[in-house]
Amino acid sequence: MARLNVNPTRMELKKLKARLKTAVRGHKLLKDKTDEMVRRFSALVRETKRMRDETESEVSGVLRSFSLARGLMKREDIELAFSIPSVSVELECGTKNILNVGVPKFDLSEKVGSAALPYAYADVTSEADNAVSLAGKVLVKLVRLAELEKTTRMLADDSEKSKRRVNALEYVMIPELEETIRYISMKLDENERANLTRMMKVKDIIAERNG
C-alpha cells in the first residue's frame, strides 16, 4: 500500500489524522450527493424519453398535416397564407439549481395577434388550419424537451465527475492517509521503545558507577 512521503513526527501525525477525518467526511457527503444525483438523473432520463417520444409523434403529425395541406393547395397560396404569423414567441433563458449544478430553465411566452390565424378562412383548407394549430402546440413541447435533454447531459457529466472524486477518495487518498498514519505510529512507537531502552541502560550504568 502506498503512503505519503512525510516526516514521522507527532505534529505530522496530528495533521494527517485531521486530514483523514476531513477526507472521510467529504467522501460520505460526495457519496450521498452522487447517489441522489443518480436517482434524479434516472428520473430525468425517463421523463426525457417520454417527452421525446410524445414530441416526435406530434411533430410527425404536424408534418403530415402540412403535407396534406400542400397537396390540396397551390404552393404560392400556402406561402402567401403563412408568410405573416399571427403569433410571436419570446424565450427567456435562465438557470436553476439541482444539487449545486446550474441547469437551464426556459420560459416560453406567446403574443397572439388580433387574428387567431394569419390568413382568411376562405383562402385555405381545414387541413392547413389543423397544421397551424398543431405546430403552435408542439413548439412548447420542443422547448421543454430541449431543456430536459440539456439538463440530463449536465447531470450526467457532473455525476461522472462526482463518481471519480468518490473513487479517488475511497481507493487512493483515504488508504494512503491510513497507511501513512499507521507507518508514523509504528515509527513513533519504535522511537519510544528505543528511548526507553537507552534510558534503562543509562540508569544501569549510573547504578553500577554509584555501586
PyRosetta script that sets phi, psi and omega in degrees:
from pyrosetta import init, pose_from_sequence

init()
pose = pose_from_sequence("MARLNVNPTRMELKKLKARLKTAVRGHKLLKDKTDEMVRRFSALVRETKRMRDETESEVSGVLRSFSLARGLMKREDIELAFSIPSVSVELECGTKNILNVGVPKFDLSEKVGSAALPYAYADVTSEADNAVSLAGKVLVKLVRLAELEKTTRMLADDSEKSKRRVNALEYVMIPELEETIRYISMKLDENERANLTRMMKVKDIIAERNG")
pose.set_psi(1, 130.0)
pose.set_omega(1, -179.5)
pose.set_phi(2, -70.0)
pose.set_psi(2, 151.8)
pose.set_omega(2, 176.5)
pose.set_phi(3, -139.5)
pose.set_psi(3, 165.0)
pose.set_omega(3, -178.6)
pose.set_phi(4, -78.0)
pose.set_psi(4, 149.6)
pose.set_omega(4, 179.5)
pose.set_phi(5, -90.8)
pose.set_psi(5, 89.8)
pose.set_omega(5, -178.2)
pose.set_phi(6, -132.6)
pose.set_psi(6, 163.9)
pose.set_omega(6, 176.5)
pose.set_phi(7, -77.0)
pose.set_psi(7, 134.1)
pose.set_omega(7, -178.5)
pose.set_phi(8, -78.8)
pose.set_psi(8, 75.2)
pose.set_omega(8, 179.4)
pose.set_phi(9, -118.8)
pose.set_psi(9, 161.9)
pose.set_omega(9, 179.5)
pose.set_phi(10, -64.9)
pose.set_psi(10, -36.0)
pose.set_omega(10, 178.2)
pose.set_phi(11, -63.1)
pose.set_psi(11, -43.5)
pose.set_omega(11, 178.5)
pose.set_phi(12, -65.7)
pose.set_psi(12, -37.2)
pose.set_omega(12, 178.3)
pose.set_phi(13, -62.6)
pose.set_psi(13, -42.4)
pose.set_omega(13, 178.7)
pose.set_phi(14, -62.9)
pose.set_psi(14, -42.7)
pose.set_omega(14, 179.0)
pose.set_phi(15, -63.7)
pose.set_psi(15, -42.3)
pose.set_omega(15, -178.2)
pose.set_phi(16, -67.0)
pose.set_psi(16, -37.4)
pose.set_omega(16, 177.3)
pose.set_phi(17, -64.5)
pose.set_psi(17, -37.6)
pose.set_omega(17, 176.9)
pose.set_phi(18, -66.6)
pose.set_psi(18, -41.4)
pose.set_omega(18, 177.5)
pose.set_phi(19, -63.6)
pose.set_psi(19, -39.3)
pose.set_omega(19, 179.2)
pose.set_phi(20, -64.1)
pose.set_psi(20, -42.3)
pose.set_omega(20, 178.5)
pose.set_phi(21, -61.3)
pose.set_psi(21, -43.6)
pose.set_omega(21, 178.1)
pose.set_phi(22, -64.7)
pose.set_psi(22, -41.6)
pose.set_omega(22, -178.9)
pose.set_phi(23, -64.6)
pose.set_psi(23, -41.0)
pose.set_omega(23, 179.5)
pose.set_phi(24, -65.0)
pose.set_psi(24, -43.0)
pose.set_omega(24, 178.7)
pose.set_phi(25, -65.5)
pose.set_psi(25, -42.8)
pose.set_omega(25, 178.1)
pose.set_phi(26, -63.9)
pose.set_psi(26, -37.2)
pose.set_omega(26, 177.6)
pose.set_phi(27, -62.3)
pose.set_psi(27, -42.6)
pose.set_omega(27, -180.0)
pose.set_phi(28, -64.6)
pose.set_psi(28, -44.7)
pose.set_omega(28, -179.9)
pose.set_phi(29, -63.4)
pose.set_psi(29, -44.4)
pose.set_omega(29, 179.4)
pose.set_phi(30, -65.7)
pose.set_psi(30, -37.4)
pose.set_omega(30, 179.0)
pose.set_phi(31, -64.6)
pose.set_psi(31, -44.0)
pose.set_omega(31, 178.7)
pose.set_phi(32, -63.2)
pose.set_psi(32, -42.2)
pose.set_omega(32, 178.9)
pose.set_phi(33, -63.5)
pose.set_psi(33, -43.2)
pose.set_omega(33, -179.3)
pose.set_phi(34, -63.4)
pose.set_psi(34, -42.5)
pose.set_omega(34, 179.2)
pose.set_phi(35, -62.5)
pose.set_psi(35, -42.9)
pose.set_omega(35, 178.8)
pose.set_phi(36, -67.2)
pose.set_psi(36, -37.6)
pose.set_omega(36, 179.2)
pose.set_phi(37, -66.6)
pose.set_psi(37, -39.7)
pose.set_omega(37, 177.7)
pose.set_phi(38, -63.4)
pose.set_psi(38, -39.4)
pose.set_omega(38, 178.7)
pose.set_phi(39, -63.4)
pose.set_psi(39, -46.3)
pose.set_omega(39, 179.5)
pose.set_phi(40, -68.1)
pose.set_psi(40, -37.0)
pose.set_omega(40, 178.0)
pose.set_phi(41, -61.8)
pose.set_psi(41, -42.9)
pose.set_omega(41, 179.3)
pose.set_phi(42, -61.9)
pose.set_psi(42, -42.0)
pose.set_omega(42, 178.3)
pose.set_phi(43, -64.6)
pose.set_psi(43, -39.6)
pose.set_omega(43, 179.3)
pose.set_phi(44, -66.8)
pose.set_psi(44, -37.6)
pose.set_omega(44, 178.4)
pose.set_phi(45, -61.2)
pose.set_psi(45, -43.6)
pose.set_omega(45, 178.8)
pose.set_phi(46, -64.7)
pose.set_psi(46, -43.1)
pose.set_omega(46, 179.6)
pose.set_phi(47, -65.7)
pose.set_psi(47, -39.9)
pose.set_omega(47, 179.3)
pose.set_phi(48, -65.0)
pose.set_psi(48, -41.7)
pose.set_omega(48, 179.0)
pose.set_phi(49, -63.6)
pose.set_psi(49, -43.4)
pose.set_omega(49, 178.8)
pose.set_phi(50, -62.1)
pose.set_psi(50, -44.6)
pose.set_omega(50, -179.7)
pose.set_phi(51, -66.5)
pose.set_psi(51, -38.2)
pose.set_omega(51, 179.8)
pose.set_phi(52, -65.2)
pose.set_psi(52, -46.0)
pose.set_omega(52, 179.4)
pose.set_phi(53, -60.8)
pose.set_psi(53, -43.6)
pose.set_omega(53, -179.2)
pose.set_phi(54, -65.5)
pose.set_psi(54, -43.2)
pose.set_omega(54, -178.5)
pose.set_phi(55, -68.4)
pose.set_psi(55, -43.2)
pose.set_omega(55, 178.9)
pose.set_phi(56, -61.1)
pose.set_psi(56, -38.0)
pose.set_omega(56, 177.6)
pose.set_phi(57, -64.3)
pose.set_psi(57, -42.0)
pose.set_omega(57, -179.5)
pose.set_phi(58, -71.0)
pose.set_psi(58, -37.4)
pose.set_omega(58, 176.5)
pose.set_phi(59, -62.3)
pose.set_psi(59, -41.2)
pose.set_omega(59, 176.7)
pose.set_phi(60, -61.1)
pose.set_psi(60, -39.0)
pose.set_omega(60, 177.8)
pose.set_phi(61, -64.9)
pose.set_psi(61, -39.7)
pose.set_omega(61, 177.8)
pose.set_phi(62, -62.8)
pose.set_psi(62, -46.0)
pose.set_omega(62, -179.3)
pose.set_phi(63, -63.3)
pose.set_psi(63, -38.8)
pose.set_omega(63, 177.6)
pose.set_phi(64, -64.2)
pose.set_psi(64, -40.4)
pose.set_omega(64, -179.5)
pose.set_phi(65, -65.9)
pose.set_psi(65, -42.4)
pose.set_omega(65, 177.9)
pose.set_phi(66, -65.3)
pose.set_psi(66, -39.0)
pose.set_omega(66, 177.9)
pose.set_phi(67, -62.9)
pose.set_psi(67, -41.1)
pose.set_omega(67, 178.6)
pose.set_phi(68, -66.1)
pose.set_psi(68, -41.0)
pose.set_omega(68, 178.7)
pose.set_phi(69, -64.3)
pose.set_psi(69, -39.5)
pose.set_omega(69, 179.2)
pose.set_phi(70, -66.5)
pose.set_psi(70, -30.3)
pose.set_omega(70, 178.7)
pose.set_phi(71, -72.6)
pose.set_psi(71, -22.3)
pose.set_omega(71, -177.5)
pose.set_phi(72, -101.8)
pose.set_psi(72, -7.1)
pose.set_omega(72, -177.9)
pose.set_phi(73, -130.1)
pose.set_psi(73, 159.5)
pose.set_omega(73, 175.1)
pose.set_phi(74, -73.3)
pose.set_psi(74, 150.2)
pose.set_omega(74, -177.8)
pose.set_phi(75, -61.1)
pose.set_psi(75, -43.6)
pose.set_omega(75, -178.7)
pose.set_phi(76, -66.7)
pose.set_psi(76, -31.8)
pose.set_omega(76, 178.1)
pose.set_phi(77, -67.6)
pose.set_psi(77, -40.3)
pose.set_omega(77, 179.0)
pose.set_phi(78, -66.2)
pose.set_psi(78, -45.9)
pose.set_omega(78, -179.7)
pose.set_phi(79, -61.6)
pose.set_psi(79, -38.3)
pose.set_omega(79, 179.4)
pose.set_phi(80, -69.2)
pose.set_psi(80, -41.9)
pose.set_omega(80, -177.2)
pose.set_phi(81, -65.6)
pose.set_psi(81, -36.3)
pose.set_omega(81, -175.1)
pose.set_phi(82, -101.0)
pose.set_psi(82, 8.6)
pose.set_omega(82, -176.2)
pose.set_phi(83, -70.8)
pose.set_psi(83, -28.3)
pose.set_omega(83, -178.9)
pose.set_phi(84, -120.8)
pose.set_psi(84, 105.8)
pose.set_omega(84, -179.2)
pose.set_phi(85, -72.4)
pose.set_psi(85, 148.6)
pose.set_omega(85, 177.5)
pose.set_phi(86, -94.6)
pose.set_psi(86, -7.1)
pose.set_omega(86, -178.6)
pose.set_phi(87, -125.1)
pose.set_psi(87, 130.8)
pose.set_omega(87, 173.1)
pose.set_phi(88, -114.6)
pose.set_psi(88, 149.0)
pose.set_omega(88, -177.3)
pose.set_phi(89, -122.2)
pose.set_psi(89, 148.3)
pose.set_omega(89, 174.8)
pose.set_phi(90, -125.6)
pose.set_psi(90, 133.4)
pose.set_omega(90, -178.4)
pose.set_phi(91, -114.6)
pose.set_psi(91, 120.2)
pose.set_omega(91, 176.1)
pose.set_phi(92, -100.8)
pose.set_psi(92, 123.3)
pose.set_omega(92, -178.2)
pose.set_phi(93, -105.4)
pose.set_psi(93, 122.2)
pose.set_omega(93, 177.6)
pose.set_phi(94, -135.4)
pose.set_psi(94, -164.6)
pose.set_omega(94, 178.0)
pose.set_phi(95, -135.4)
pose.set_psi(95, 155.1)
pose.set_omega(95, 171.7)
pose.set_phi(96, -134.7)
pose.set_psi(96, 161.7)
pose.set_omega(96, -172.3)
pose.set_phi(97, -105.1)
pose.set_psi(97, 125.0)
pose.set_omega(97, 172.9)
pose.set_phi(98, -125.2)
pose.set_psi(98, 104.2)
pose.set_omega(98, 179.9)
pose.set_phi(99, 53.5)
pose.set_psi(99, 49.4)
pose.set_omega(99, 178.5)
pose.set_phi(100, 66.0)
pose.set_psi(100, 19.4)
pose.set_omega(100, 174.5)
pose.set_phi(101, -111.7)
pose.set_psi(101, 120.7)
pose.set_omega(101, 179.1)
pose.set_phi(102, -80.4)
pose.set_psi(102, 107.8)
pose.set_omega(102, -178.6)
pose.set_phi(103, -108.9)
pose.set_psi(103, 157.4)
pose.set_omega(103, -176.1)
pose.set_phi(104, -71.2)
pose.set_psi(104, 150.8)
pose.set_omega(104, 174.4)
pose.set_phi(105, -134.8)
pose.set_psi(105, 117.7)
pose.set_omega(105, -177.1)
pose.set_phi(106, -107.6)
pose.set_psi(106, 131.0)
pose.set_omega(106, 175.1)
pose.set_phi(107, -120.0)
pose.set_psi(107, 117.6)
pose.set_omega(107, -178.2)
pose.set_phi(108, -104.7)
pose.set_psi(108, 126.1)
pose.set_omega(108, 177.1)
pose.set_phi(109, -123.2)
pose.set_psi(109, 144.0)
pose.set_omega(109, -178.3)
pose.set_phi(110, -111.8)
pose.set_psi(110, 143.1)
pose.set_omega(110, 173.2)
pose.set_phi(111, -118.8)
pose.set_psi(111, 110.9)
pose.set_omega(111, -175.6)
pose.set_phi(112, -89.2)
pose.set_psi(112, 136.2)
pose.set_omega(112, 178.7)
pose.set_phi(113, -76.1)
pose.set_psi(113, -173.1)
pose.set_omega(113, -178.3)
pose.set_phi(114, -67.8)
pose.set_psi(114, -30.6)
pose.set_omega(114, 179.6)
pose.set_phi(115, -101.2)
pose.set_psi(115, 143.7)
pose.set_omega(115, -179.8)
pose.set_phi(116, -67.9)
pose.set_psi(116, -34.0)
pose.set_omega(116, 178.4)
pose.set_phi(117, -126.6)
pose.set_psi(117, 150.7)
pose.set_omega(117, -173.0)
pose.set_phi(118, -82.1)
pose.set_psi(118, 29.1)
pose.set_omega(118, -178.9)
pose.set_phi(119, -161.1)
pose.set_psi(119, 168.8)
pose.set_omega(119, 176.6)
pose.set_phi(120, -79.1)
pose.set_psi(120, 141.0)
pose.set_omega(120, -177.2)
pose.set_phi(121, -60.8)
pose.set_psi(121, -30.9)
pose.set_omega(121, -176.7)
pose.set_phi(122, -75.0)
pose.set_psi(122, -15.3)
pose.set_omega(122, -174.6)
pose.set_phi(123, -85.1)
pose.set_psi(123, -20.3)
pose.set_omega(123, -174.6)
pose.set_phi(124, -130.6)
pose.set_psi(124, 170.9)
pose.set_omega(124, 179.6)
pose.set_phi(125, -90.0)
pose.set_psi(125, 168.6)
pose.set_omega(125, 178.3)
pose.set_phi(126, -66.8)
pose.set_psi(126, -26.9)
pose.set_omega(126, 178.0)
pose.set_phi(127, -63.7)
pose.set_psi(127, -38.3)
pose.set_omega(127, 177.4)
pose.set_phi(128, -66.5)
pose.set_psi(128, -40.8)
pose.set_omega(128, 176.6)
pose.set_phi(129, -57.7)
pose.set_psi(129, -44.2)
pose.set_omega(129, -179.0)
pose.set_phi(130, -65.0)
pose.set_psi(130, -39.5)
pose.set_omega(130, 179.9)
pose.set_phi(131, -63.8)
pose.set_psi(131, -42.5)
pose.set_omega(131, 179.3)
pose.set_phi(132, -65.1)
pose.set_psi(132, -42.2)
pose.set_omega(132, 180.0)
pose.set_phi(133, -63.3)
pose.set_psi(133, -43.7)
pose.set_omega(133, 179.6)
pose.set_phi(134, -65.9)
pose.set_psi(134, -38.4)
pose.set_omega(134, -179.3)
pose.set_phi(135, -63.3)
pose.set_psi(135, -39.3)
pose.set_omega(135, 178.4)
pose.set_phi(136, -64.3)
pose.set_psi(136, -37.1)
pose.set_omega(136, -179.4)
pose.set_phi(137, -73.2)
pose.set_psi(137, -37.8)
pose.set_omega(137, -175.2)
pose.set_phi(138, -74.8)
pose.set_psi(138, -20.8)
pose.set_omega(138, -179.9)
pose.set_phi(139, -61.1)
pose.set_psi(139, -42.8)
pose.set_omega(139, 179.1)
pose.set_phi(140, -60.2)
pose.set_psi(140, -40.6)
pose.set_omega(140, -179.1)
pose.set_phi(141, -71.3)
pose.set_psi(141, -32.6)
pose.set_omega(141, 177.4)
pose.set_phi(142, -64.4)
pose.set_psi(142, -41.4)
pose.set_omega(142, 178.5)
pose.set_phi(143, -66.0)
pose.set_psi(143, -43.2)
pose.set_omega(143, 178.8)
pose.set_phi(144, -63.4)
pose.set_psi(144, -39.6)
pose.set_omega(144, 178.1)
pose.set_phi(145, -64.1)
pose.set_psi(145, -41.0)
pose.set_omega(145, 177.9)
pose.set_phi(146, -61.4)
pose.set_psi(146, -41.0)
pose.set_omega(146, 178.3)
pose.set_phi(147, -63.2)
pose.set_psi(147, -44.0)
pose.set_omega(147, -179.1)
pose.set_phi(148, -65.3)
pose.set_psi(148, -44.1)
pose.set_omega(148, -176.7)
pose.set_phi(149, -67.0)
pose.set_psi(149, -40.3)
pose.set_omega(149, 178.1)
pose.set_phi(150, -66.2)
pose.set_psi(150, -42.0)
pose.set_omega(150, 178.3)
pose.set_phi(151, -61.8)
pose.set_psi(151, -41.8)
pose.set_omega(151, 179.6)
pose.set_phi(152, -61.8)
pose.set_psi(152, -44.4)
pose.set_omega(152, 179.8)
pose.set_phi(153, -64.8)
pose.set_psi(153, -41.0)
pose.set_omega(153, -179.2)
pose.set_phi(154, -66.8)
pose.set_psi(154, -40.5)
pose.set_omega(154, 177.7)
pose.set_phi(155, -66.9)
pose.set_psi(155, -36.4)
pose.set_omega(155, 178.0)
pose.set_phi(156, -63.0)
pose.set_psi(156, -44.3)
pose.set_omega(156, 179.0)
pose.set_phi(157, -63.5)
pose.set_psi(157, -46.1)
pose.set_omega(157, -178.3)
pose.set_phi(158, -68.3)
pose.set_psi(158, -35.6)
pose.set_omega(158, 177.6)
pose.set_phi(159, -63.5)
pose.set_psi(159, -39.4)
pose.set_omega(159, 178.9)
pose.set_phi(160, -65.8)
pose.set_psi(160, -41.4)
pose.set_omega(160, 178.0)
pose.set_phi(161, -63.2)
pose.set_psi(161, -42.2)
pose.set_omega(161, 179.7)
pose.set_phi(162, -63.9)
pose.set_psi(162, -39.0)
pose.set_omega(162, 178.0)
pose.set_phi(163, -62.7)
pose.set_psi(163, -40.9)
pose.set_omega(163, 179.1)
pose.set_phi(164, -64.9)
pose.set_psi(164, -39.3)
pose.set_omega(164, 178.1)
pose.set_phi(165, -65.2)
pose.set_psi(165, -43.1)
pose.set_omega(165, 179.0)
pose.set_phi(166, -60.3)
pose.set_psi(166, -45.1)
pose.set_omega(166, -179.8)
pose.set_phi(167, -65.5)
pose.set_psi(167, -38.3)
pose.set_omega(167, 178.8)
pose.set_phi(168, -63.9)
pose.set_psi(168, -40.5)
pose.set_omega(168, 178.0)
pose.set_phi(169, -68.7)
pose.set_psi(169, -44.7)
pose.set_omega(169, -173.2)
pose.set_phi(170, -71.8)
pose.set_psi(170, -39.1)
pose.set_omega(170, -171.6)
pose.set_phi(171, -107.4)
pose.set_psi(171, -9.7)
pose.set_omega(171, -178.6)
pose.set_phi(172, -122.6)
pose.set_psi(172, -65.5)
pose.set_omega(172, -170.2)
pose.set_phi(173, -67.5)
pose.set_psi(173, -51.0)
pose.set_omega(173, -177.5)
pose.set_phi(174, -63.4)
pose.set_psi(174, -46.4)
pose.set_omega(174, 175.9)
pose.set_phi(175, -60.2)
pose.set_psi(175, -38.5)
pose.set_omega(175, 178.2)
pose.set_phi(176, -63.6)
pose.set_psi(176, -43.9)
pose.set_omega(176, 179.0)
pose.set_phi(177, -63.5)
pose.set_psi(177, -44.1)
pose.set_omega(177, 179.9)
pose.set_phi(178, -62.5)
pose.set_psi(178, -42.3)
pose.set_omega(178, -179.7)
pose.set_phi(179, -66.9)
pose.set_psi(179, -39.7)
pose.set_omega(179, 179.2)
pose.set_phi(180, -67.1)
pose.set_psi(180, -41.2)
pose.set_omega(180, 177.3)
pose.set_phi(181, -61.9)
pose.set_psi(181, -41.5)
pose.set_omega(181, 178.5)
pose.set_phi(182, -64.4)
pose.set_psi(182, -41.3)
pose.set_omega(182, 179.7)
pose.set_phi(183, -64.0)
pose.set_psi(183, -47.4)
pose.set_omega(183, -178.7)
pose.set_phi(184, -64.7)
pose.set_psi(184, -41.0)
pose.set_omega(184, 178.7)
pose.set_phi(185, -60.0)
pose.set_psi(185, -42.6)
pose.set_omega(185, 178.4)
pose.set_phi(186, -64.8)
pose.set_psi(186, -41.8)
pose.set_omega(186, 179.2)
pose.set_phi(187, -62.9)
pose.set_psi(187, -43.2)
pose.set_omega(187, 179.9)
pose.set_phi(188, -65.0)
pose.set_psi(188, -39.4)
pose.set_omega(188, 177.3)
pose.set_phi(189, -63.9)
pose.set_psi(189, -41.4)
pose.set_omega(189, 178.4)
pose.set_phi(190, -63.0)
pose.set_psi(190, -44.1)
pose.set_omega(190, 179.2)
pose.set_phi(191, -62.7)
pose.set_psi(191, -38.2)
pose.set_omega(191, -179.8)
pose.set_phi(192, -67.2)
pose.set_psi(192, -40.8)
pose.set_omega(192, 178.1)
pose.set_phi(193, -66.2)
pose.set_psi(193, -39.4)
pose.set_omega(193, 179.2)
pose.set_phi(194, -65.1)
pose.set_psi(194, -41.6)
pose.set_omega(194, 178.1)
pose.set_phi(195, -63.9)
pose.set_psi(195, -39.6)
pose.set_omega(195, 179.6)
pose.set_phi(196, -65.2)
pose.set_psi(196, -40.5)
pose.set_omega(196, 178.9)
pose.set_phi(197, -63.4)
pose.set_psi(197, -44.1)
pose.set_omega(197, 178.7)
pose.set_phi(198, -62.4)
pose.set_psi(198, -41.2)
pose.set_omega(198, 179.6)
pose.set_phi(199, -63.9)
pose.set_psi(199, -37.9)
pose.set_omega(199, 179.0)
pose.set_phi(200, -67.0)
pose.set_psi(200, -39.5)
pose.set_omega(200, 178.6)
pose.set_phi(201, -66.3)
pose.set_psi(201, -42.1)
pose.set_omega(201, 177.7)
pose.set_phi(202, -61.3)
pose.set_psi(202, -40.4)
pose.set_omega(202, 179.2)
pose.set_phi(203, -63.1)
pose.set_psi(203, -42.2)
pose.set_omega(203, 178.4)
pose.set_phi(204, -62.9)
pose.set_psi(204, -43.1)
pose.set_omega(204, -179.7)
pose.set_phi(205, -62.2)
pose.set_psi(205, -43.9)
pose.set_omega(205, 179.4)
pose.set_phi(206, -64.3)
pose.set_psi(206, -39.1)
pose.set_omega(206, -180.0)
pose.set_phi(207, -64.7)
pose.set_psi(207, -40.2)
pose.set_omega(207, 179.8)
pose.set_phi(208, -65.5)
pose.set_psi(208, -41.1)
pose.set_omega(208, 179.6)
pose.set_phi(209, -65.0)
pose.set_psi(209, -40.7)
pose.set_omega(209, -179.6)
pose.set_phi(210, -72.2)
pose.set_psi(210, -26.9)
pose.set_omega(210, -179.0)
pose.set_phi(211, -76.9)
pose.dump_pdb("model.pdb")
